[in-house]
C-alpha cells in the first residue's frame, strides 16, 4: 500500500513538472505567433483575401476567438515596449497571459506606461489578479480616461427579453461594471443554498434569485383568467391565462393564489365571463406579520430561507375550503412552495405542530387488471 502511494506521488510530481514545461513552451510559441501576427497585419494579404481586417483573417484561418486574436496582435504591436517583460516570460517567471495584460495596459495609457512597475506586479500575482492591479494602475495614471472608458461601457448596456415557443422567458444582456455589481450584490444573498438538502446548481439558484428579487420579497400582483374547472384542477380543463405569459397550469395558479394579490376573471366553458373579482390580499397584512413572527423562516425541514423571502401556504387550499388563518398557514420559500404545488409534495402538520413532508407518489408499471 505504501509503495503505491509513493509511486502515485512520484507520478504526480513528474506530471506537474511536465505541465509547467509544456506551458512555458506554449507561451514561447504564443510570443512568436504574436510577433508574426503583428507583422502580418502590416501586409495587404488579408485585404487581398477579402477579409475585413487582419484580426478577422487570423480569427477565421487560425481557428481563434476574436479576443484571443486581438490579444496576440496587441502583444505583437507593443512588444517594443515590453522587452524586459518578454525576457522574464522566456525565463518562466511570468506567463504569456501576463504579457497580454501588460500589452493591453500599455495600449490604454500610452506614453505613461511604466514597464518596470508593472513587471514587479506581474511576478507577484496571477494573471487574473494582475489584470485587477492594472486597472488600478490605469486609474492612477489617468482617472479621466478611465472614467470615460467606463462611461462607454455604460452606454453599451442592454437587456433583451423574448418568449420561447414553450413559454420560457429568454434573457440576455450586458451591464456596465457598476450596474453589474449592483445586480450581483442583490442576487448573491438570494442565490445561496437554502440548506444542506438544496441540490440546485449555481445557475438554478441564480434563476430563482432573480425571480425573488423581481418580487421584492412581496407576493406578485397578477390577473388570472381561468374557468372554474381550471381553478379546481379538474380533468379536461383548459389552462389559465396570465399577462406576459403563455397558458399556465392549474397547479401554478393555485400556488400563486396561496399568498398573492389575485384579480380573478372566471369564465364558463363557453368563454362567457361569469365573475370578475376584486384584487384581494388572501393573506392580509396583519395575518402575514403574525405568520412571519410565528414561523420565522421557511417551515420545510432543514430550509434556512428567511421569512421575508417566503410565501404563506395554505395546508388545505382555500379553493378546497381551507380557511385563511394561522392554523392552516405555514411559511414556505418560493422553491419549496413550487415543490408542493407543481412538484406533488405534501405537507402534514402533526399534533405537536411539526411539519412533515411527504414525497410525490411514484407508480411503477400498470395497475393490475380485474382478472389479476
QUIJOWO-V53436 format. One record per pair of residues at least 12 apart in sequence whose C-alpha atoms are under 10 Angstrom apart, sorted by the first residue. I is the first residue (numbers start at 1). GAP is how many residues later the second one is. Records with the same first field share a line. If there is no record, write none. Layout:
I = GAP ; GAP
//
This chain:
20 = 72
21 = 71
23 = 69 ; 72 ; 73
24 = 65 ; 66 ; 67 ; 68 ; 69 ; 70 ; 71 ; 72
25 = 65 ; 67
26 = 69 ; 70
27 = 62 ; 63 ; 65 ; 67 ; 68 ; 69 ; 70 ; 72
28 = 58 ; 61 ; 62 ; 63 ; 64 ; 67 ; 68
29 = 67
30 = 42 ; 45 ; 66 ; 67
31 = 41 ; 44 ; 45 ; 48 ; 55 ; 58 ; 59 ; 65 ; 68 ; 69
32 = 40 ; 44
33 = 36 ; 39 ; 40 ; 42 ; 43
34 = 35 ; 36 ; 37 ; 38 ; 39 ; 40 ; 41 ; 42 ; 43 ; 44 ; 45 ; 66
35 = 37 ; 38 ; 39 ; 40 ; 41 ; 42 ; 43 ; 44
36 = 36 ; 37 ; 40
37 = 17 ; 18 ; 21 ; 32 ; 33 ; 35 ; 36 ; 37 ; 38 ; 39 ; 40
38 = 16 ; 17 ; 34 ; 35 ; 36 ; 37 ; 38 ; 39 ; 40 ; 41
39 = 34 ; 37 ; 38
40 = 14 ; 15 ; 18 ; 33
41 = 12 ; 13 ; 14 ; 16 ; 17 ; 32 ; 35 ; 36
42 = 12
45 = 12
46 = 12
54 = 15 ; 16 ; 19
55 = 12 ; 13 ; 14 ; 15 ; 16 ; 17 ; 18
56 = 13 ; 14
57 = 12
58 = 12 ; 14 ; 15
68 = 32
70 = 30 ; 34
71 = 26 ; 28 ; 29 ; 30 ; 32 ; 33
72 = 24 ; 27 ; 28 ; 31
73 = 27 ; 30
74 = 25 ; 26 ; 27 ; 28 ; 29 ; 30 ; 32 ; 33
75 = 21 ; 24 ; 25 ; 26 ; 27 ; 28 ; 29 ; 31 ; 32
76 = 24 ; 27
77 = 26 ; 30
78 = 21 ; 22 ; 24 ; 25 ; 26 ; 27 ; 28 ; 29
79 = 20 ; 23 ; 24 ; 27
81 = 21 ; 22 ; 25 ; 30 ; 32 ; 33 ; 34
82 = 17 ; 20 ; 21 ; 24 ; 32 ; 33 ; 34 ; 37
83 = 32
84 = 31 ; 32 ; 35
85 = 13 ; 14 ; 17 ; 18 ; 30 ; 31 ; 33 ; 34 ; 35 ; 37 ; 38
86 = 12 ; 13
88 = 31 ; 34 ; 35
89 = 34
93 = 29 ; 30 ; 31
94 = 25 ; 28 ; 29 ; 30 ; 31 ; 32 ; 33
95 = 27 ; 28 ; 31 ; 32
96 = 31
97 = 25 ; 29 ; 30 ; 31 ; 33 ; 34
98 = 20 ; 21 ; 23 ; 24 ; 25 ; 27 ; 28 ; 29 ; 30 ; 31 ; 32 ; 33
99 = 20 ; 23 ; 28
100 = 27 ; 31
101 = 17 ; 21 ; 26 ; 27 ; 29 ; 30 ; 31 ; 33 ; 34
102 = 12 ; 13 ; 16 ; 17 ; 20 ; 25 ; 28 ; 29 ; 32
103 = 12
104 = 27 ; 30
105 = 13 ; 26 ; 29 ; 30 ; 32 ; 33
106 = 28 ; 32
108 = 30 ; 34 ; 37 ; 38 ; 41
109 = 28 ; 29 ; 30 ; 32 ; 33 ; 36 ; 37
112 = 26 ; 29 ; 30
113 = 24 ; 25 ; 28
114 = 23 ; 27
117 = 20
118 = 12 ; 15 ; 16 ; 19
121 = 12 ; 13
122 = 12
150 = 26 ; 27 ; 28
151 = 25 ; 26
152 = 24
153 = 21 ; 22 ; 23 ; 24 ; 25
154 = 20 ; 21 ; 22 ; 23 ; 24 ; 25
155 = 20 ; 21
156 = 17 ; 18 ; 19 ; 20
157 = 16 ; 17 ; 18 ; 19 ; 22 ; 23
158 = 14 ; 15 ; 16 ; 17 ; 18
159 = 12 ; 13 ; 14 ; 15 ; 16
160 = 12 ; 13 ; 14
161 = 12
163 = 81 ; 82 ; 83
164 = 82
165 = 81
166 = 79 ; 80 ; 81
167 = 77 ; 78 ; 79 ; 80 ; 81
168 = 77 ; 78
169 = 75 ; 76
183 = 27 ; 30
184 = 22
186 = 23 ; 24 ; 27
187 = 18 ; 19 ; 20 ; 21 ; 22 ; 23 ; 24 ; 25 ; 26
188 = 17 ; 18 ; 21 ; 22
189 = 17 ; 20
190 = 15 ; 16 ; 17 ; 18 ; 19 ; 20 ; 21 ; 22 ; 23 ; 115 ; 116 ; 119
191 = 12 ; 13 ; 14 ; 15 ; 16 ; 17 ; 18 ; 19 ; 21
192 = 13 ; 14 ; 17 ; 113
193 = 12 ; 110 ; 111 ; 112
194 = 104 ; 108 ; 109 ; 110 ; 111 ; 112 ; 139 ; 141
195 = 106 ; 107 ; 108 ; 109 ; 110
196 = 106 ; 107 ; 108
197 = 104 ; 105 ; 106
198 = 104 ; 105 ; 137
200 = 135
205 = 130
208 = 126 ; 127
209 = 125
211 = 123
212 = 97 ; 98 ; 121 ; 122 ; 123
213 = 96
215 = 94
216 = 92 ; 93
217 = 90 ; 91 ; 92 ; 93 ; 94
218 = 41 ; 42 ; 43 ; 90 ; 91 ; 92 ; 93
219 = 37 ; 38 ; 39 ; 40 ; 41 ; 42 ; 43 ; 62 ; 64 ; 90 ; 91 ; 92 ; 93
220 = 36 ; 37 ; 39 ; 40 ; 41 ; 42
221 = 35 ; 36 ; 39 ; 40 ; 41 ; 42 ; 58 ; 59 ; 60
222 = 20 ; 21 ; 34 ; 35 ; 38 ; 39 ; 40 ; 41 ; 42 ; 57
223 = 18 ; 19 ; 20 ; 38 ; 39 ; 40 ; 41 ; 42 ; 54 ; 56
224 = 16 ; 17 ; 18 ; 19 ; 24 ; 29 ; 32 ; 33 ; 38 ; 39 ; 40 ; 41 ; 42
225 = 14 ; 15 ; 16 ; 17 ; 18 ; 22 ; 28 ; 38 ; 39 ; 40 ; 41 ; 42 ; 48 ; 51
226 = 12 ; 13 ; 14 ; 15 ; 16 ; 21 ; 22 ; 23 ; 24 ; 27 ; 38 ; 39 ; 40 ; 41 ; 42 ; 43 ; 45 ; 47
227 = 12 ; 13 ; 14 ; 23 ; 37 ; 38 ; 39 ; 40 ; 41 ; 42 ; 43 ; 44 ; 45 ; 46 ; 47
228 = 37 ; 38 ; 39 ; 40 ; 41 ; 46
229 = 21 ; 37 ; 38 ; 39 ; 40
230 = 19 ; 20 ; 21 ; 23 ; 24 ; 36 ; 37
231 = 18 ; 19 ; 20 ; 21 ; 22 ; 23 ; 26 ; 35 ; 88 ; 89
232 = 18 ; 19 ; 21 ; 22 ; 87 ; 88
233 = 16 ; 17 ; 18 ; 20 ; 21 ; 86
234 = 16
237 = 12 ; 13 ; 32
238 = 12 ; 31
239 = 12 ; 13 ; 14
240 = 12 ; 13 ; 26
241 = 12 ; 24
249 = 93
250 = 91 ; 92
251 = 87 ; 89 ; 90 ; 91 ; 92 ; 93
252 = 86 ; 89 ; 90
253 = 88 ; 89
254 = 63 ; 64 ; 65 ; 87 ; 88
255 = 56 ; 57 ; 58 ; 59 ; 62 ; 79 ; 82 ; 83 ; 84 ; 85 ; 86 ; 87
256 = 55 ; 57 ; 81 ; 82 ; 85
257 = 24 ; 25 ; 26 ; 55 ; 56 ; 57 ; 60 ; 61 ; 62
258 = 23 ; 24 ; 25 ; 53 ; 54 ; 55 ; 56 ; 57 ; 58 ; 59 ; 60 ; 61 ; 66 ; 71 ; 79 ; 83
259 = 22 ; 23 ; 24 ; 25 ; 29 ; 51 ; 52 ; 53 ; 54 ; 55 ; 65 ; 70 ; 72
260 = 19 ; 20 ; 21 ; 22 ; 23 ; 24 ; 51 ; 52
261 = 17 ; 18 ; 19 ; 20 ; 21 ; 22 ; 23
262 = 15 ; 16 ; 17 ; 18 ; 19 ; 20
263 = 13 ; 14 ; 15 ; 16 ; 17 ; 18
264 = 12 ; 13 ; 14 ; 15 ; 16
265 = 12 ; 13
282 = 30 ; 36 ; 42
283 = 28 ; 29 ; 30 ; 31 ; 41 ; 42 ; 43 ; 46
284 = 40 ; 41
287 = 25 ; 37 ; 38 ; 39 ; 42
288 = 23 ; 24 ; 37 ; 38 ; 41 ; 43
289 = 18
290 = 36
291 = 16 ; 20 ; 21 ; 34 ; 35 ; 36 ; 38 ; 39 ; 40
292 = 14 ; 15 ; 16 ; 18 ; 19 ; 20 ; 38 ; 39
293 = 14
294 = 13 ; 32 ; 36 ; 37
295 = 12 ; 34 ; 35 ; 36 ; 37
296 = 12 ; 14 ; 35
297 = 12 ; 13 ; 14 ; 33 ; 34 ; 35 ; 36
298 = 12 ; 13 ; 14 ; 32 ; 33 ; 34 ; 35 ; 36 ; 38 ; 39
299 = 31 ; 32 ; 33 ; 34 ; 37 ; 48 ; 55 ; 56 ; 57
300 = 30 ; 31 ; 32 ; 33 ; 36 ; 37 ; 47 ; 54 ; 55 ; 56 ; 57
301 = 53 ; 54 ; 55 ; 56
303 = 29 ; 30 ; 33
304 = 29
305 = 26 ; 27 ; 28 ; 29 ; 30
306 = 25 ; 26 ; 27
307 = 24 ; 25 ; 26
308 = 23 ; 25
309 = 22 ; 23 ; 24 ; 25
310 = 20 ; 21 ; 22 ; 23 ; 24 ; 25 ; 26 ; 27
311 = 18 ; 19 ; 20 ; 21 ; 22 ; 23 ; 25 ; 26
312 = 12 ; 14 ; 16 ; 17 ; 18 ; 19 ; 20 ; 21 ; 22 ; 25
313 = 15 ; 16 ; 17 ; 18 ; 19 ; 20 ; 24 ; 27 ; 28 ; 34
314 = 12 ; 13 ; 14 ; 15 ; 16 ; 17 ; 18 ; 33
315 = 12 ; 13 ; 14 ; 15 ; 25 ; 31 ; 32 ; 33 ; 34
316 = 12 ; 13 ; 31 ; 32
317 = 12
327 = 22 ; 26
328 = 21
330 = 17 ; 19 ; 25
339 = 20 ; 21
340 = 17 ; 18 ; 19 ; 20
343 = 16 ; 17
344 = 14 ; 15 ; 16 ; 17
345 = 12 ; 13 ; 14 ; 15 ; 16
346 = 12 ; 13 ; 14
347 = 12
//
